[in-house]
Amino acid sequence: MYHDTAHAPFLFGVASGDPLTDRVIIWTRISPAQNQNSIAVKWEMALDPLFNNIVNSGATEATSTKDWTVKVDADNLQPGTKYYYRFISPDGNYSATGRAKTAPATGAAHFRFASLSCSSIYSGFFNAYRRLGERDDIDLLVHLGDYIYDFVDKEEQLRVPLPYPLAPNDLATFRERHRYYLTDPDLRFARQQQTWVAIWDNHDIEVRHPEIDKQAKQAFFEYLPIREVTLEEPYRIYRQFSFGGLFDLFMLDMDSYEVKEGTDRTFLGKQQLEWLKQAVLSSTATWKFIGSQKMVGGWYSKGIPKFLGLPGDGTFFDTSSFDGYDEERSALLQYFVDSQINNLVVVSGDMHMTFAMNLAPEPHNRKKYKRLTGQGSVGVEILTTSISRGNFDEQGAPKPAAELVRKISMSTNPHHVFTDFIQHGYGILDITPERVIAEMWYSPVLYQTTKEKFGVALRVRNGKNRWDWRLLAEPVKQE
């Protein structure tokens, strides 16, 4: 853990995010000297890493009101193009050089993005972040929440600094947590090399305490390369991106609008739910991707013997996802059925495990859903595992027990196509007009390593709305 002293005063690296066809957000933080009120920061964007062909440049101001972070919406760019960017301090020092890529224009034929979540800096090493930064074959990195962690899990104390970290509870301590994360060189590298689209989850914010939550969200927006959607709601995280007619990406917020009791009980909130319905309905892209912090399809435990002591309410393993709002989920899936939505793909996180499932409104109704063929599914979901946060084996269960639970889970959930309960890493979504292939890539977390292995891949074909029954034994071959 160390700062990027080679590029002082830009000790926390650079990042890019929220790409459009003609612009992208670029980010840095400059460390101030004592008694400074503001700092003028220059920026440059070029087509080459040596900056011989600069296509845009400018200057902005860093101030204490945003904790000396800088975000620039660099515009006048070309679609589907890789750029290099850097920041310059008043005394002429340069930041690290970052890479950014704009969204493609109409007619895009191929796109690859990474799907990831749950990056506890205390639970394990960020080997997966390093591997993602090294990849030249992805166009985007989609982080689905729990980018930072508010507490140290007592069973996963692998990289715990002194003094012992306390949960942040105000703007200053949330900012401090973000800065601490950016002392990890593997995370800085992934932010420097890839363009991000990010949303928060429950460990990033604090919805139980509105004032703390507001400050946590402010810090998240300050430290992530996110574009503000509206001035009226500056910290609105649900938003849409379009990628050349090949696919649209609808990012959700499953934390901020939940109402747990009463007649208005809802998970997504009425406004966000209506936005999602209309956005998906009006999309003309070949594929409709939904980026979700939580699992959308069900993870049922009904019928599993109670003596096994598995978590949940007897019907579902985890009611903190859409499983706690089964009626709202069923109505949403039925809306997609009634609206004849095709090519729906949900990418999700939070569970620290790998799940691939068909999105069936009634997965246990044998007349409406066929387990062997997937007929009756409205779309597919891929929930990729954690970057580092523990799952079954880190939390004390031996691997044979984890495998037993996995097999029981698969037998109880006929819409589940693939699961893995012990590995860590990320997913890659490889998209063409004809199909989407989801690849799983796994890395160790208990020690630093350059090792990475391909896990499995699944395919959904245009118009089929269900995963192919046969798993793919090899990743997509890149030209």
N, C-alpha and C positions, 0 to 999 in steps of 0.2 A: 504494500500500500504506500503510494507516494504521489506527490504532485508532479505536474509536467514542468519541472524547473528549467528544462532546456528551452522552453518557450515563454518564460516569465516576461511580463506579468499575467499571461494567459495560462494560469496554473491548472485550470480545470478543463482544458481541451476545447473542442468545437463540436458542433452538431448541426444537422439539417433535418427538415421535416415538412410535413403537410404539403406534398408536391402538387402543383397544378400544371397545366400544359405550358404556361408562360412564366411561372414563378415558383419559388420555394423559400421557406423560412431557413435562415442561417443563424446560428447561436454561438455565443461565447460568454465568458465572464472574465472581467479584468480586475485584478487585485489592486486596490487603491493604496496610495501612500497616505501617511497621516495628514489630517486636516484638509483633505480634498472634498469639495462639494460635488464636482462633476468631472468627467474625463471624456475628451473627444476621442472617439475610436473610428479609424478608417477601415474600410473593407473593400476587397477586390474579388471578382469572380472571373475565371478564365476558362478557356477550352483545353488548356494544357497545364500540367503540374508545375512547370517552370514559370508560368504567368507571362509568357511571351505574347499570348493572344488574349488580352483582357477584354471582356465583353461588357462588363458593368462594374461600377465602383461607386463609392459614396462615403459619407461620414454620418455618424450618429453619436449620441451622448449616453454615457453610462452614469447612473446616479445611485445613491444609496436607497432611494425609494423602491427600486427593483433589485436591491442587493447587488448592484454593479453588474447585473446580467444584461446582455445585449441581444436583441432579436431584430433581424432585418428581413423584411419581405422583399427579397431580391427579384425584380421583375424584368420584363423585356427579354425573356429567355426563349429558346426554341424548344418545342415539345420533344419528349423522348430522348433527351440529350444529357450526357454526363458532363458535369462541370467541376472545377476545382475552386475552392474559396479559401480566403484567409483574412485575418484581422491584423491591424497595425496600431501599435500604441503611439502616443504623442512623441516618445523618444526614439521611434523607429524600429522597435522590436516587433517581430512577427509571431503570430500564433502558429500552431500546427496547421498544416494544409489539410482541409477536409474535402471529401467528395460528396457531390449532391447530384441527383438525377430528377429531371422533370417528368411529369406524366406524359404518356404518348398521346398523339393526336388520333383522330378517327382512322380506323383501319388497322389498329394494332392486331397482330397475329400471334404474339407470344409474350408472356409475362411471367416472372417468378417472384414470389415474395415469401419472406420468412414469417412464421407465426410463433410467438413465444410469450411467456408470462412467469410470474412468481420467482423473482430474483432476490432471494434473501442473501445479503452479503455476509451474514453471520453463520449461515447453514452450510456453506460450501464455496468452492472456488468457481470463478466465472469462466471456466474453460469454454463453455458454449459461446459466450460473447466473443472470445478471441477467434474461435472458428468462424463465426458469422462475419467478423471484420475481415477475415482473410479471403472470404468468398468473393469472386468476381462474377458469379453466375446468378446473382439475385438483384432485383431492381428496387426492392423496398423491404423494410423491416417493420412489422406490425406488432407492437407490444400491447398485450391485452390486460395489463394491470398488475398490481403488486410489484411495481418497478422498484419502490423502496419498501422497507419493512419498519413498522413502528416499534416492534419489540423483538427480543431475542427468544426464540423458542428454546425451552429448557432442555429438550432432547436433541438439539442440533447446534450445540455451542462449539463450532469448529474454528471460526475466525472472529473471536470476540475481543475487542480492544479494551484497554484500561484508560480511564475509568469505565466501569460497566455502563453500557448505553441505557438511558432511560427513554421511555416513550415520549416523542415530541408532543408538546401541548400548547404551542403558540407559534407565531410566525417565525420568530428567531430560531426556535429549535427545529422546526421543519426545514428551514433553509440550511441549518447546520447539518441535518441528516442528508440532504441532497449533496452538499459539498463533500461530506464524508464518502458518499458513494463514488463521487468522481475522483477520489484518490485511488480508486482501483484502475490500473492501467488497461485491463481487458475490457471493462465497460467503456472507458474513454475511447479505446480503439474501435469498438463497434459503433459508437456514436460518430466518430470521425469518418469512418469508411462507408457507412450506409445511411440512406435517407429513411427517417422514421415516421410512422404514424402511431401515436400512443394514446391510450386512455388509462384512467386510474381504476383501482379497485379498493377494497376496504382497508388495506394496510397503508395505502397512499394518503388516505383522507380520514375524516372522523365524523361520520354523519350523525352519531349519537349526540354530539355537542355542536350545535349550529355555529357558534362563534369560532371555535377551534377549527371546524370543518372549513369555514370560509378562508381562514388563514392557511390551512393545509393546501387548499385548492390554489390560492394565490402563489404559494411556493412552487407547486407543481407546474403552473403555467410559466413561472419565471425560469425554471430550470429545464423544461422540455421544449423542443422546437415546435410549438403549437401555435396555430393562427387563431386569433379570436374570431368566433362566429358572428356574434352580435354585440353591439355596445350595450343593449338593454340587459343582456345576460352574459357578462364578460367571461364567466367560467363555465359556459356550456360546452360539454365535451362531446355530445352526440352530434355527428356531422357526416357529410357524404363526400366521397371522392369518385371521380370517373377516370377510367383508363382506356381511352381510345375506342369505346364501343365494345371492347372485349369483356370488360366487367365493370360494374359499379361496386363500391365498398361503402357500406353503411355502418358506422361505428356507434355503438350504444353506450349508455350510462345506466348500469343496473344497480347503482348505489344511491343516487341523489333524489330519486322521485318515488321511492318505495313508501307505501302506506300500509302498515301491518294490520290495522284494525278498522272496524266500522264498515259502512256501506260503500265507501270509496276505496276499499282495500285494493291495492294494485302493486305490481312489481315495477313496471316501466313508467307509470304515470300516464294520465290520459293524453297529455300533449305529445309526449315522446312516442307513445303507441300509435297515435294517429299519424304523426310524422313518418314513422317507419312504414306503416301500411301504404300511405300515399306515395312515398318515395320509391318503394319496391314496385308498386303498381305502375307508376309512370316511367320506370326505367326501361330504356330500349336496348340496353346492353345485353350481350349474349348470356352472361352469367351475373347473378346477383349474390354478392358476398355480404354477410352480416358479421361484423366483428363484435364479439360479446365477451365481457369479463367472465360470465358464468355459463355453465352448461345450459343449453336450451332443451335438448331432448331429455327424456326421463332416465333416471338411474333407480330402478325399482328394487326393493328388498322384500316385497310381500311374498310370503311362503317360505322364507329362509328360517330354519330353526332358531329360536330365541337363545338357546344355550350357547350358540356361537358368540354371542355378545357383540354383534356387529352394530355400528352406529345407525341412527335414524329413528324414524317414528313408527316403524313396522311396515310402512308402505314404501317409503323412499329412504335411501341411504343418507341424503343430505338435503334438507329443506331450505338451505340458504340460497339455492339456485331457483330456477323456474319450477322445480319440484315442489316448492312451497306455495306456488301459485298455479296449480294444475289447470284450473278453469280458465285463467287468462291465457295460458300457453295453448290449451286446446282450441280456444276461440281464435287465437292468432294463426295457428296452423290450419284451421278450417277456413279462415279468410284466404289464405294462400291457395287452398284447394278450390274454393269457390271462385277465386279470381283467376284461376288457371295459370298460376305462376309456375314457370319452368326454370330449371337450372339454378335452384337456390342452394347456396353453400354457406353454412355457419362455421366460422372459426372461433374457438373459445378457449378459455384458460381456467385458472383458479384451483383445479383439483389436484395438481402435482402428479398426475398420471396421464396416460394416453388412452383416449377413447375415440373410436370411429363408429358412427351410428347412422342409421337411416331415421329421418324425421317422420315418424308415423304418428298421426293423430290418435290412433288406438292400436298400439303395438301388440296388445294381448288379445285382440279380437281377430280370431283366425279367419273370419269372413272378410275382414277389411284389410288385413295385413298378412302377407305370406312370408314366413321367415326365410325359406330357402331362396326365394327369388327377390325379396325386397319390394314386391308389388304392394302398392298401398302407401308408399312413402311420398311425401311432398317435396323432399329435398334431403340433403345429407349434412352431417356435422362432423368436424374433426376437432377434437380437443387435444392439443399438444401438451406435453408434460412440462414440468417446471425447469427453469434454468438451474436452480440450485436448492430450492426449498424441499425438505424431506418428504418422502412418502412412506410406504409400508416398512421397508427395511430400516431406514434411518430412525423411524419412530418406534423401533423395538420389536417388530414382528419378524421372525425368521423367514427367509425366502420361501421355504416350502409352504408356510402358512399363507403367505401372500399369494402364491400360486393357487392354493386351494380356494381362497376367497375369490380370486379372479375367475376360476372355473365356475364357481357357484353363481357369481354375478352374471357371467355370460349365459348360463342356463336360464336365469330368471329374467333376462332382458333380451327377448328375441330380436329386437331391432339393433342390438350391438353387433358389429361386424369384427372389430378388433379391439383388444385392450391390453395394456401393459401397466403394471402397478409398481414397478421398482426402478425404472430407468429415468434419466434426466437428459434434457437437451432442448430441441426445438423441432418445428416442422417446416417444410418447404411446400408451397402450393405452386405447381407448374400448370399454367393455364394456356390453352389454345381454344379456338372456336369449337373444336371437335370434342374436347375432354378436359377434365381437371384431374391431375394426379397429386395426391398428398403423400409426401415422403416424411419419414421419421428419422431423425438423426440424434444419436445419443452420445453423451460425454460423461466421464466420471466427475464427481464433485468433491470427493474427500481429499484430493491432492491435485496439485498442478500437473498438467500433462498436455501433450499435443495430440493425444489419441482421440479419435472419434470414429464411430461406426455407424453404418447405415442399418436401420432397423427393419423397416417394411414400407411398402407403398401400396396405396389403394387408388382406384380409378372410378370416376363417375363420367359417363358419356352424355353428350348433349341430348337433352330430351328424356333421359331415363330417370332422373331424380332419385337414384339409389346407387349405393356403392356396388361395383361389380363383386360378384361372389368370390372370385379368386384374387388372393393377394398377389402383389407383384414382388418378385424376388430381387429386383435390381432398381436402382434409382434411374431417373430420366437421364439419358445420354445427351450431353451437351455438344453442340457442333463447335 
